[in-house]
Amino acid sequence: MATIISHPAVPLAVGIALGRGVIPARLLEFGLLCSILPDLDVLAFKLGIPYEAMLGHRGFSLKTAVEG
């Protein structure tokens, strides 16, 4: 299961593998931030937003990408 801890592993591995000469630190930081953004949907549960709602689990980020 992917988590807020495992999602950043991909951009971090790419950044380490290619090095700072190819991937600037700011770009790596942006990639790490973007990789954890979908996990922030857990805040919706604390606000009482249902799982299947547009702002529920993966709602806004996934539904807008798929439904375009």
C-alpha positions in Angstrom: 0.0 0.0 0.0 1.4 3.4 -1.0 1.7 5.9 1.8 2.9 9.5 2.4 6.2 7.9 3.3 6.6 5.6 0.2 5.3 8.0 -2.5 8.3 10.3 -2.2 10.6 7.3 -2.8 10.3 7.5 -6.6 11.3 11.2 -7.0 14.0 10.8 -4.3 15.5 7.7 -6.1 15.5 9.5 -9.4 17.1 12.6 -7.9 19.8 10.5 -6.2 20.4 8.4 -9.3 20.7 11.3 -11.7 22.5 13.6 -9.2 22.3 17.4 -8.6 23.7 18.2 -12.0 20.6 16.8 -13.7 18.0 17.3 -11.1 18.3 20.7 -9.2 17.4 20.6 -5.5 14.3 22.8 -6.1 13.0 20.5 -8.7 13.6 17.5 -6.4 11.7 19.3 -3.6 8.8 20.0 -5.9 8.7 16.4 -7.0 8.6 15.3 -3.4 5.8 17.7 -2.6 3.8 16.7 -5.6 4.2 13.0 -4.7 2.6 13.5 -1.3 -0.3 15.9 -2.3 -2.7 13.1 -3.2 -2.3 11.7 0.4 -3.6 14.9 1.9 -7.1 13.6 1.1 -7.1 12.1 4.6 -7.9 15.7 5.8 -11.3 15.3 4.1 -12.2 12.5 6.4 -11.5 14.7 9.4 -13.8 17.4 7.9 -16.6 14.9 7.5 -16.4 14.6 3.7 -17.5 11.2 2.5 -15.1 8.8 0.8 -17.0 8.8 -2.5 -17.5 12.6 -2.6 -15.6 14.8 -5.2 -13.3 15.9 -2.4 -13.2 12.5 -0.8 -10.5 9.8 -1.2 -8.4 10.7 -4.4 -11.5 12.6 -5.5 -10.4 15.9 -6.9 -6.9 14.8 -8.1 -8.0 11.6 -9.7 -11.5 12.5 -10.9 -10.4 15.6 -12.6 -7.5 13.8 -14.4 -9.7 10.9 -15.5 -12.9 12.8 -16.4 -11.0 15.8 -17.8 
